Amino acid sequence: MDELWRDDTRWRTARAARVAWLVDSQAYFSAAYDALLKARRSVLLLGWGFDPRTRLAPDGGVEGGEPDEIGRLLLRLSEQRPDLEIRLLVWKSSLPISATQEFFPHRARQWFKGSRIKFILDDCVPFGACHHQKVLVIDDAVAFTGGGDFSTDRWDSVAHRDKDTRRAHLGHSFHAPRHEVMVMVDGDAARALGDHARERWARATGEVSVSEPDTLPDDAWPRNIRPDLRDIDINISRTEPAWRHHSATQEIRRLARDSILAAKWRIYMENQYFTSPLIAEALAARLAEPNGPEVVLISTHQAPSWFDRLTMDQVRGVMIRRLQEADVFGRFRAYSPVTPAGRAIIVHSKVTIIDDQIVRIGSANLNNRSLGFDTELEIGLETRFDTGRDTVSRFRSGLIGHFLSRDADAVERAMGTDFSLIRAIETLNRHGRLRPLQPQPMGKFARFIADFHLGDPTSHKDAMRPYKRRRYLDEQVREIAADHGVRRFINSGRNPQ
């Protein structure tokens, strides 16, 4: 699939000596804590949100009784290591969103006041857009990216237990079970992510002299993290809206569409939101083919916020209905995971795995905003040999299995001789831990929101002009349908007729 990696689908390709997938925030926070302790030259963080009170080891993994809140850890490192440069660049969130975060990260500035840590709130995006990239780079030697921020309601283990005291939300309540996936890289790939972080910092602050480590320190790779892949090219793709003197970048949008159209056997997706007609129509085109790929989507039963339930969940129902009608060969399933007691698990991961060969992990949702209006970043890689594909296969099977309280081997066996993901899930899902996602009835107001994708702009051009958004999305759908000779069931977000 070399044709996927083009100048318009990736910003840079760089070599990673090691790659590790970190499933759920227990793994990410633990690895980040260990890597931060090894920092000697620089710590660069890009975030959608940031709460310095976030505990990195609520499971008791900190040695010596030191505080495990990330804000305290960074302050301690800054005091102990005068040569360590720590720069935190976080989106300057709007008031309604900030209120849901107890006005962090705005209040986080007070944590670092008077210290050498530089904390900047970044508002260099069009009105209504957000900085959604999540990147942590340490010494240009190791880097993390994916869907996870450092917030007090993010920690969870792969068990997603119903009652887990480690999910204490600042000691007075317990937040919902949450599924997350991050990817960790080193080598030139980590340095490339550092370059991106410095570019973002320079754009936000005007400081063009952000230092780059001239020599790499000792190995910063966290202990006890076994690499999943070694010596492989990493492709970095972005979404960036047009802003002042910077033109728009839509590498993720093109890559998402093209990777779906290139799939041969199976497409596995985990994503919080699924409202993009472009993605839905590309999937519908493949489902209409007699020998097209299987498609499995894992998403949250219901968005956590009322605004997202209004603007995202309703439109997702239209997209799922579109795929169900296109699925004449029975190759599409959409599920939402629940705990053993039936409590919904928030799926915040953004993962796409194609044919056990292409892996894409990042911050981008499958909605219009992530493909054109917000800033996003993801890592994509392609395995070339059977050993690499076996590793990707086990990663994908492990993701499915952890929702079902089964291991990767059980999922692999249940796929049968035709290697069907749907067969494996239906065989192992005896207790209903993965529940089918079904479209819900829509009233007139919900239909109006879905028709115009309110709250989900495609770019700054239609952010305040929903009628333009509807026309632009119709053009995308027509283009995909015409290229693949399939009947269109929807125009943009409108209901199937």
N, C-alpha and C positions, 0 to 999 in steps of 0.2 A: 504493500500500500504506500509505496514511496511518494505517489502522486498527491497524497494528503498533505505532506509537509512542504508547503510552498511559501513564497514571500507574503502572500495574503492570508495565510492560515497560521503563521508563527512568527514571533518577533526574533527569536534567537534559538539556535541549537547548540547545546554544550554537553560535554561528556561528564557523566557521574561515575565515580569509582564505585559508589555504593548507593543503593536505593532501598528504602524501607517504607512499607505501608503501616500506618499507625491507626488502628481501628478503635474508635471511641476515645474520649478525652482523657481517660485514665492513662492510656498509653502515650498520648501526645504531651500532656502536662508533665508526666514523669520524665520523658525524654528531654523536653525543653528545660526542666529544672537541672538535669544532669549536664546538659550542654552549656547552660548559662554559668554554672559553676566553673567551667573551663575557659570562659571568655577572658581574653587578654587584651585585645585591641579594639573591638567594636561590637556593639549590639544594635541592630537596626530592626525596627518593628513597624509594619504597616497594618492598620486594623480598621474595621468598621466600628467596633466598640472596644473599650478597654476599661476594666475595673481593677485598680491596684489591690483590692481586697480579695481577689481571686486566689483561692488556695490551690496550690499545685499538687499537694500530697495529702488530701484529707484521709487517705488510707493509712497514714502513718509512715510514709516512706522516707521521711527526712531524718538524717543522722545528726546526732549531737544536740537535738532539741532546738535547732534554729527555726525561726518563723518561716512558714512556707508560703505566705502571701507574696505574690509576684512583685508588688510595689516595695515591700520591705526587703525582698531579696535584691532587687535592683539598686536600692539605696545602699545596702550593705556592700555590694560589689563595687559601686562607685566610690565609696569611702575607702575601701581597702586597696583599690587599684587605680591610682591617679592617671595612669595611661589609658584606661578603659573609657572609650567614648560610647555613650548610650543615647540613642536618638529614637524617640517614639513619635510616630506620625499617625494620628487617628482622625477619622472623619468628624467634622464639626456637625453633629447630628441636629436635626430640627427639634423644636421644642416638644412636639407630641412623642417622638421617639425617645428623646432624652428623658422625658418624664417616666417612661416605662423602665428606664435604666437607673432610676433614682438620681437622675441628673449627672450620672457618670456617662461619658468621660470628662464632662466639663469640670466637675469637682475634682477630677484627678490632678488637675494642675496644682492644686494646693499641696498634694503629697510631695511633689518634687520641687516646690518653691524653695529657693536657697541652696539647692543641690547642684551638682554639675550635670545632672541629667537634663536633657533638652526634650521637652514635651510640647508638641505643637498640634493644635486642632486645625485640620485641613478643610477649607471650604472652596477649594479650586475646582468646582464642578458647576454645571448649569443649575439654575433654580429647580428644585425638585429631585435632582439626582443625588447619588451618594457615592462615597468611596467604599467599595465593598471588598477590596482586596485584603487578603490575610497572609502576611509574610513575616517570618522571623528569620533573620540571618545573623549568625554569630561568627565573627572573625573572618567572614568570607570563606569559612572552612566547612560549615554545615548550615543547612537552611531547611526551613519547614514552610509548606504552603498547603492550602486546602480550604475547608469551610469554617474552621474554628477560630473564635476569638477568645481572649482571656476575660471571661465574665463569670459572675458568681453563680449562674444558673446553667453552666455547661458541663460540669464534671459528671461522668457516668462510666460504668464498666461495661464490658461486653455482655454481662449477665442481665443487665437492665432489670434489676430486681424491683418488685413492687414496693418493698420497704427497705430502703438503704439509707442508714443514718449518715453515710458519707456524702449524700446529696443535700446536706443541710444548707439552706440558703441563709447565710449570715446568722445561723444559730436559732432562728425563730420560726422557720418553715422549711418545707422540703420541696425542691423543684421537680418537675416532671422528668421521667426517663428520657434520655436524649441520645440519638445515634449520630456519630460524627466520624469522618475519615480525613486523615492528613497524610501527606507524603513527605519524607525526609530524604535529602540528597546531600552529597558532598562534592568535592573536586571543583572542576570548572563550572558545573551546574550551580553550585552554591555561590560561586563568585558572580555568575550571571544574574542571579536573583539579588545579590548585593548591588550590582550595577543598576538594576531596576529600582531598588529602594532608594539609592542615592539620586537617581533621576527624579523620582517623585519628591524627595526632600528638597532638591534644588528648585523644582517648579513651585512648591508650596511656600518656600521661605526666601527664595532669591539667593541663597547661599550656594555658590558653585564649588566651594572648596571642601565639601564633605570628604573626609579622609578615607582612603582605601588602604587596608593593611598591605604594607609592602612585602612583608614576609609572613607566611602562615605559621601559627603556633603549633604546639604539639597537637596530636590527634584530638579533635573536638567531638568526635562521634560518641554518642552516649553509650555508657557501658550497658551490657545486657540487652542491647538491641542488635539482633542478628539481621544483616542485610537480606532482602528478598532477591535483589538482582545486583549484579556487578558489571562494571565497565559497559555502560549502555548510554546511548545518546538520549538527551532530554530536550524536548521541544517546549518552549515557553510561549504561550499565546495570551492575548490580552483583549479586553474591551475597554475603550476609552472614548468618552463623548467629546465632540468638538468643544473646545474651550479657549476663548480668546485667540491666541496665535497658534494653537495646536489643533490639527485636524483630527477627525474621528478615526478610531481604530476598531475594526470589527473582525479580528482574526478568529475569535472564539465562535462567532456566528457562522462563519464560513466553514470552519472545521467541524462544528457540530452537524451541520447539514451534510457535508461531504462524507463524514465518517459513517453516518447512517446509510447513505446511498451506496457506500462501498461494502457494507456488511454482506457476508455470505451465509452465515449459519445462525448467529445469535447476537442479540443486543440486550445487554443488561444495564439498567439505569437506576440509580438512587438519586432522588432529588426532592428538595422541599417544595418547589413549585413547578407546575407543568401547565403553562398557559400560552406558549408560543405557537401560533398557527403554522409558522415555518417548520418547526420541529414536528408538529403533529402531521402535517401534510407529507413530509418526507417519510415518516414512519408508515402512514397510510399507504403511500405508494409501494413500499416494500411488502406490506401485509397483503396487498392485492395481487402480488406475484405468486404463481403456483408453487414455486420453489424458493420463495424468499425466506428471510431469517425469522426466527422466533424473537419476540419482543417481550421483555419482562420489566415492568416499572414498579419500584418501591417508593412510596411517598407517605407523608403524614396523613392520617385520617382527617384531621381538621387543623387549620392554621392556629397558632397560639393567640394571635391578636384578632380583635373584631374587624379591624380594617382589612387585614389579609383574608379573613373568612369571607368578607363581602366582595373583595376585588379579585382574589386569586382562586379560592375554592370553587366559586360558581363557574368561572371560566374553565377551570380544570375539568369540571364535569362535562362541559361541551367538548373539550378535546378528547376525553376518554370515550364519549359517545361516538365521536367521529371515528376513532380507531376500532371500536366494537363493530360499527357498521362496515368498515373496510375489511374486517377480519373474517373473510369468507372461508378461510382454511383453518381457523381455530388456532392461530399462533400468537395471540396477544393475551397477556394477563397484567392487571394492575392490582397491587396489594398495598395494604397498610399494616404495619406490625403492631402487636400488642404484647404486654407482659403476660406471665402465666395467669394472673387474675383478671386479665382483659383490659388493663389500662393502656391507653394509647401511648406509643413511643413516638416522640418527635423525631422525624427524619430530617436532619439538617445537612447531611452529607451531599456532595455533588460529585457523583462518580458515574462514568460511562465506560463499559468494557465491551469491546467489539471482537467477536470471534476468538476470544482468549488470546488476542494478539495486540490489540490497541487498548491502552489504559489511559484514561483522562481523569484527572483529579484536580479540583480547584475550588474557586469561590462562586462560580457562575451557576445560577439557577436556569431552568428551562423556561424562562419567561422573556418577555420583550425587553424589560429593563436590563437584564444581564447581558443581552446580546447587542445592546446598542446605546443605552442611556447611562448606566452606572459604570464605575471602573471595576474591572474584574481581572483575575489572573488564574491561569491553570497550567499544569504540567501535563504533557502528553508524551507517551513513549510507545515504541513498537518493538515487540520481541521478534527476533529473526530465526531462532532455532527452537527445536522441540523442547529443550530443557526450560527455556524462558516461557514458552507457552504453557508448559505444565505448571510452572510457578504462578502464572496469571490465572490459570484454571483453578488452582487451589485457593488463591486469593478470592476469586469470585464465589467459589463454593463455600469458602469460610464465611463470607458476608451473608450469603443466603442461610447457611447453617446456624449462624449465631442468633438469627431471629427465631429459629425453630428449636434452639437448645440442642443442636446436633453439630458434629464436627464436619470438616470438609470431606473426609473420607466417606461419611454416610451420604452426603449429597452427591458425590461422584458416583457411588454405587447406584443410587436411586435414579440417576439420569438414564440408565439403561443403555442398550446397544445403539440407540439413535441419538444419544447424548442430549436429551431434551431437558432443559431447565424446568419447563412447565411440568413434565412428568415427575421430576424429582420433588418439586414443591408439593404437588398434589399427593404424592406418595407419603411424604414425611409430615404433612400439615394436618395430622389427625386431630390435634387439639385446637386447631383454628388460630394459631399464633400469627399467621399471615391472612388477613381478612380481605376479601375482594373489595376493591374500590369501585363503587357504582355511582353514576351520575344521579344527582338529586333533582326533584321537580323544581322548576324555576317559575317565579312570578314575573310580573311585568317589569318591576324594578330590576330584578336580577338579570333579566334578558337585556335590558337597556345597558347595564354595566358590561355584560358579556359582549354585546354588539360593538361597543366602542372601546373595550379593554380599559376602562377607567382605572386609573392608578397604576397603569402598566405601559408607559410610553415606550416607543421604539427609539427615540432620539430627541434631541433638543428641538427639532423641527416640529414635532407634533406633541410636545409635552403639554402645551396649553391649547392644542387644537385636535380634539379627539376625532373630528371628521376626517382630518388628514391621516390620522393613524389608521382608521378603518380602510381608507382607500389604499394606503401603502400595504397593509396586511393582505388585502384582497389581491394585490398584484403579486405578492410573494406566493400565495396559494395557487394562483393561476399558473405561475411559472413552473412550480413543481409539478402540478397536475398535467400541464401540457408536455413537459419533458418526459413524463412517464406514462402518458396515455391512460390515466385513470379518471373516473368520474369524480367530480368534486361534490362532497356531501355538505360542505360548509363554505360560506364566505366569511373570512375572518372569524369572529367569535359567534356568528349567528347559529341558531339551532339547525340541526339537520331537518330537511324537508322530506 
